[in-house]
Amino acid sequence: MMDGHLSELIPDLVKGLWTEAQSAISRAETQVGSFVTKLVERGSVSREEGMQAVDEILKHLQKNREEMAGYFENKLQRLDRMLPVPSKGEVEELKGRVEKIKERLDRLAERIK
C-alpha cells in the first residue's frame, strides 16, 4: 500500500507535469511563429508559404495537445484505480461511524467511573 503522504503528493505531481507539457507546446508554437516570420523576412519563403507552414505546424501541435490530454486522462484513471482514495461520501460515512464509536466510548467511560 502507498504511503499516505505520497498519495497526497501525486495530484500535485500530475498537475505539474500537465502544466509543464502545456507550457512546452505553447513555447513550441511561439518559436515556430518566430522562425517562420524570420524566414519570410529573409525571403526564404513567401508570406503565403509561411502562413501555410505555420497553420500545418499548429494543427500538428493541437493534435499532440489532444493526444497528450488523452494520455494524461488515461493515466489518471489508472492511478485512480490503483490508489485507495476514498470518495467524499465514504469519508463522511466514516466520520459518522467514528463519532458514534466516540459517543459509545464516552458512555462506557462514564459507567466505569
C-alpha positions in Angstrom: 0.0 0.0 0.0 1.2 3.5 -0.8 2.3 5.9 1.9 -0.5 8.4 2.7 1.9 11.4 2.2 2.9 10.1 -1.2 -0.7 9.7 -2.3 -1.4 13.3 -1.3 1.5 14.5 -3.5 0.5 12.6 -6.6 -2.2 15.0 -7.8 0.2 18.0 -7.5 2.8 16.0 -9.4 0.4 15.2 -12.2 -0.8 18.8 -12.3 2.8 20.0 -12.5 3.6 17.5 -15.3 0.5 18.6 -17.2 1.4 22.3 -16.8 4.9 21.7 -18.0 3.7 19.8 -21.0 1.2 22.5 -21.9 4.0 25.1 -21.5 6.3 23.2 -23.8 3.7 23.1 -26.5 3.0 26.8 -26.1 6.7 27.6 -26.3 6.9 25.5 -29.5 4.0 27.4 -31.0 5.7 30.7 -30.2 9.1 29.5 -31.6 7.5 28.2 -34.8 5.8 31.6 -35.4 9.1 33.4 -34.8 11.1 31.1 -37.0 8.7 31.3 -39.9 8.5 35.1 -39.6 12.3 35.2 -39.9 12.1 33.0 -43.0 9.6 35.3 -44.6 11.6 38.4 -43.7 14.7 36.9 -45.3 12.8 36.0 -48.4 13.4 32.2 -47.9 9.6 31.6 -48.2 6.7 33.7 -49.3 4.3 35.1 -46.8 1.6 32.6 -48.0 4.0 29.7 -47.7 5.0 30.8 -44.2 1.3 31.1 -43.2 0.6 27.7 -44.6 3.6 26.2 -42.8 2.5 27.8 -39.5 -1.0 26.5 -40.0 0.2 22.9 -40.6 2.5 23.0 -37.6 -0.1 24.5 -35.3 -2.6 21.8 -36.4 0.1 19.2 -35.6 0.7 20.7 -32.2 -3.0 20.8 -31.5 -3.2 17.1 -32.3 -0.3 16.5 -30.0 -2.0 18.5 -27.3 -5.2 16.4 -27.7 -3.2 13.2 -27.6 -1.4 14.3 -24.6 -4.7 15.2 -22.8 -6.0 11.7 -23.6 -2.7 10.2 -22.3 -3.0 12.1 -19.0 -6.7 11.2 -18.7 -5.8 7.5 -19.2 -3.0 7.6 -16.7 -5.1 9.5 -14.1 -7.9 6.9 -14.5 -5.3 4.1 -13.9 -3.9 5.9 -11.0 -7.4 6.4 -9.5 -7.9 2.7 -9.7 -4.6 1.9 -8.1 -4.7 4.4 -5.2 -7.1 3.7 -2.3 -8.6 7.3 -2.3 -12.0 7.4 -0.6 -14.8 9.4 -2.1 -16.2 12.4 -0.2 -19.3 10.2 0.7 -17.1 7.5 2.1 -15.1 10.0 4.2 -18.4 11.4 5.6 -19.7 7.9 6.4 -16.5 7.1 8.2 -16.7 10.4 10.2 -20.2 9.4 11.3 -19.1 6.0 12.3 -16.1 7.4 14.3 -18.4 9.8 16.0 -20.8 7.0 17.0 -17.9 5.0 18.4 -16.6 8.0 20.3 -20.1 8.5 21.9 -20.2 4.8 22.9 -16.7 5.0 24.4 -17.7 8.2 26.3 -20.8 6.4 27.7 -18.7 3.4 28.7 -16.2 5.6 30.4 -19.0 7.3 32.4 -20.2 3.8 33.6 -16.7 2.9 34.7 -16.2 6.0 36.9 
